[in-house]
Structures are given as C-alpha cells and as structure tokens.
C-alpha cells in the first residue's frame, strides 16, 4: 500500500470531493431509484455502472444527505451535471 500525501486548500478539497464523492453517490442513488440491476445482456460500461451502484448502496441516506447538504460545492456540481445530461438528451 502506498501513501500519497495531497496538499490542498479546504476549498479545493471540498470542490473536488463534490465531484469525486458527491457525484458518484448522486449517480449511484439515481441508478438505484431507476431500478438498475445486473442484466444477462450487458456491456463493460453497464458493469461499471453496477459497480457504482454497489459502492453507494451500502452507505446510509444520512451520509448522502450530509455530503450534499454541507459541501458548499455539491449543489453547483449536481446542477452542472444535470444540465449537461439535459444537453446530451436534447442532442439525440
């Protein structure tokens, strides 16, 4: 196991965590609500989505709420993600 020390400001930490953790949990919870489940016919990309779902489904809703309520960048990152999803959807 290798330890990597990362020097970061609190603001930079929170902004990056809003994406790396907050967005991952947001996608995972959305997949769960959608009813995503393993399929007989799937792809590597879908298997990766199922991995995201597996990662977050064991965490509590309280953790999910807290990371989105108390991170000052979480709402902004979720909104940007939803906006980009809407743009892609309109493109097709």
C-alpha positions as CSV (number, residue, x, y, z in Angstrom):
1,X,0.0,0.0,0.0
2,X,1.4,3.4,-1.0
3,X,0.5,6.5,0.9
4,X,0.2,9.7,-1.1
5,X,0.1,13.0,0.7
6,X,-2.0,15.6,-1.1
7,X,-1.7,19.2,-0.1
8,X,-4.9,21.1,-0.7
9,X,-6.9,24.1,0.5
10,X,-10.2,23.3,2.2
11,X,-12.0,24.9,-0.7
12,X,-10.2,22.8,-3.3
13,X,-10.8,19.7,-1.3
14,X,-14.5,20.4,-1.0
15,X,-14.8,21.2,-4.7
16,X,-13.1,18.0,-5.7
17,X,-15.0,15.9,-3.2
18,X,-18.2,17.4,-4.5
19,X,-17.4,15.7,-7.8
20,X,-15.5,12.6,-6.9
21,X,-17.7,11.5,-3.9
22,X,-20.8,13.6,-4.3
23,X,-21.4,13.0,-8.0
24,X,-20.6,9.3,-7.6
25,X,-23.2,8.9,-4.9
26,X,-25.7,11.0,-6.8
27,X,-25.3,8.8,-9.8
28,X,-25.4,5.6,-7.7
29,X,-28.6,6.7,-5.9
30,X,-30.2,7.6,-9.2
31,X,-29.3,4.2,-10.6
32,X,-30.9,2.6,-7.6
33,X,-34.1,4.6,-7.8
34,X,-34.2,3.8,-11.6
35,X,-34.1,0.2,-10.6
36,X,-30.8,-0.6,-12.4
37,X,-29.8,-4.3,-11.9
38,X,-27.5,-6.8,-13.5
39,X,-28.6,-8.0,-16.9
40,X,-28.0,-11.1,-18.9
41,X,-27.1,-8.9,-21.9
42,X,-24.8,-6.1,-20.7
43,X,-21.6,-4.3,-21.5
44,X,-18.4,-3.3,-19.7
45,X,-19.8,0.2,-19.3
46,X,-23.0,-1.1,-17.7
47,X,-21.0,-3.4,-15.4
48,X,-19.1,-0.3,-14.3
49,X,-22.4,1.5,-13.5
50,X,-23.4,-1.5,-11.5
51,X,-20.1,-1.2,-9.6
52,X,-21.0,2.4,-8.7
53,X,-24.4,1.3,-7.5
54,X,-22.8,-1.4,-5.3
55,X,-20.4,1.1,-3.8
56,X,-23.0,3.5,-2.7
57,X,-25.9,1.2,-1.8
58,X,-24.3,0.2,1.5
59,X,-23.9,3.8,2.7
60,X,-26.6,5.5,4.7
61,X,-29.0,8.0,3.3
62,X,-27.8,10.3,6.2
63,X,-24.3,10.3,4.7
64,X,-25.8,11.0,1.3
65,X,-27.8,13.9,2.6
66,X,-24.9,15.3,4.7
67,X,-22.4,15.3,1.8
68,X,-24.9,17.2,-0.4
69,X,-26.2,19.5,2.3
70,X,-22.9,20.5,3.9
71,X,-20.5,20.6,1.0
72,X,-20.7,24.2,-0.4
73,X,-20.0,22.9,-4.0
74,X,-22.3,19.9,-4.1
75,X,-25.4,21.7,-5.4
76,X,-23.4,23.5,-8.1
77,X,-21.8,20.3,-9.3
78,X,-25.1,18.4,-9.3
79,X,-26.8,21.2,-11.3
80,X,-24.0,21.3,-13.8
81,X,-24.2,17.5,-14.3
82,X,-27.9,17.6,-14.7
83,X,-27.7,20.5,-17.2
84,X,-25.1,18.6,-19.3
85,X,-27.3,15.4,-19.2
86,X,-30.2,17.5,-20.5
87,X,-28.0,18.9,-23.3
88,X,-26.9,15.4,-24.4
89,X,-30.5,14.2,-24.2
90,X,-31.7,17.1,-26.4
91,X,-28.8,16.4,-28.8
92,X,-30.2,12.9,-29.6
